[in-house]
Amino acid sequence: MAIQSIVSRYQSALDAQLRQSLPDKSATPELYDLLRYHMGWYDQDLKPANGSGGKRLRPILTLICCEAVGGDYRQALPAAAAVELLHNFSLVHDDIEDRSAMRWSRPTLWKLRNEPIAINAGDAMHVLAYLALFPDEEPKSNSVVAKSVRLLLECCLRLTEGQHLDLDFSRMDHVQLDDYYKMISRKSAGLIGCAMQIGVLIGGGDDALADKYRQLGEHLGKAFQIRDDVLGLWGDEKVTGKSTVDDLIEGKKTLPLLRALNVLPEADVNQIRTLYQGGNLGRAEATQIRSLIDSTDAHEFSSAESRRFFDQAIALLDELRPAEPAGGHLREISEFLIRRTA
């Protein structure tokens, strides 16, 4: 089954749940309109539109993992909405911290308005993520929901730890590969793992099984992030919606850059460090760095690392033997993550 067919199976119910998670009436309607803009439902004039708000793969993995252990995916819709809202909270704040002007080929929230407004909107999204777990006005006592809240809180803390490392790396001359893997395990990998873990718990799986699916998700998350690093430098700009030197200008220590710094001659490494130390790295300087990266095996190395984590995920998936059709969906999504072009 093609990835779009899998997404379509859950998309309508997930979208309805997400929309339900944002208040229709409020004393501050523009705040929620800005969140709807970020989610892809409104245009830059804050009017309804059919824009892109991302792939929604994390919440869809929550739903599939619920089915993988014999549950009804509709049980997991509130948790899936919570996962997606938490992810988007992190994106709103990351865009500010990374000075990213565009996301999904549209101005980021802070560019559309300003930084204080975007920070506040992100804060609102953060709270809404947890409220999404309680779609009823009076939450019922439920140990699985309580456990899901704790898992999301722990995941959010790890996200901020990973973002701290990511921001810290931008000012460091040398970053060890182990530190890079520590960073991505707390960001992309951590949230995907948590999304899958919660889905299993809601579907009736025990803690040990849910932890196995978390590990599976973390392998996929690492493969996903490294693939993202590769696309950041060598992807088709018309498809990715961003320049192939944006990551370099933002000072991101991606895996291809770290690999290049480890294998380039000392003179070239010093040249890269000098360019970064000058501050306000421009397109011309970033293009110079890109050329030096291109002269190494950084592309091949990074692609092989992404494949390595993918292979670990597939090996664990084979061991888990999820119920069908969820097992096939997980395999197809895993394949998509490793071969995606955007």
Salt bridges, closest charged atoms under 4 A:
ASP15 OD2 - ARG19 NE 2.64
ASP24 OD1 - ARG36 NH2 3.75
GLU30 OE2 - ARG113 NH2 3.08
ASP33 OD1 - ARG36 NH1 3.35
GLU67 OE1 - ARG9 NH1 2.86
ASP72 OD2 - ARG74 NH2 2.94
GLU84 OE2 - ARG56 NH1 3.21
ASP94 OD2 - LYS187 NZ 3.86
ASP95 OD1 - ARG103 NH2 2.70
ASP98 OD2 - LYS252 NZ 3.02
GLU115 OE2 - ARG99 NH2 2.80
ASP123 OD1 - HIS93 NE2 3.44
ASP136 OD2 - LYS140 NZ 3.18
GLU154 OE2 - ARG150 NE 2.95
GLU161 OE1 - ARG186 NE 3.31
ASP166 OD2 - LYS187 NZ 3.03
ASP166 OD2 - LYS252 NZ 3.60
ASP168 OD1 - ARG171 NE 2.73
ASP179 OD1 - LYS182 NZ 3.97
ASP207 OD1 - LYS147 NZ 2.92
ASP211 OD1 - ARG214 NE 2.73
GLU218 OE2 - ARG214 NH1 2.83
ASP228 OD1 - ARG340 NH2 3.19
ASP247 OD1 - LYS242 NZ 2.81
ASP294 OD2 - ARG290 NE 3.03
ASP297 OD2 - ARG259 NH2 2.87
GLU305 OE1 - ARG308 NH2 2.83
ASP318 OD1 - ARG331 NH2 2.41
GLU319 OE2 - LYS212 NZ 3.40
GLU332 OE2 - ARG339 NH2 2.94
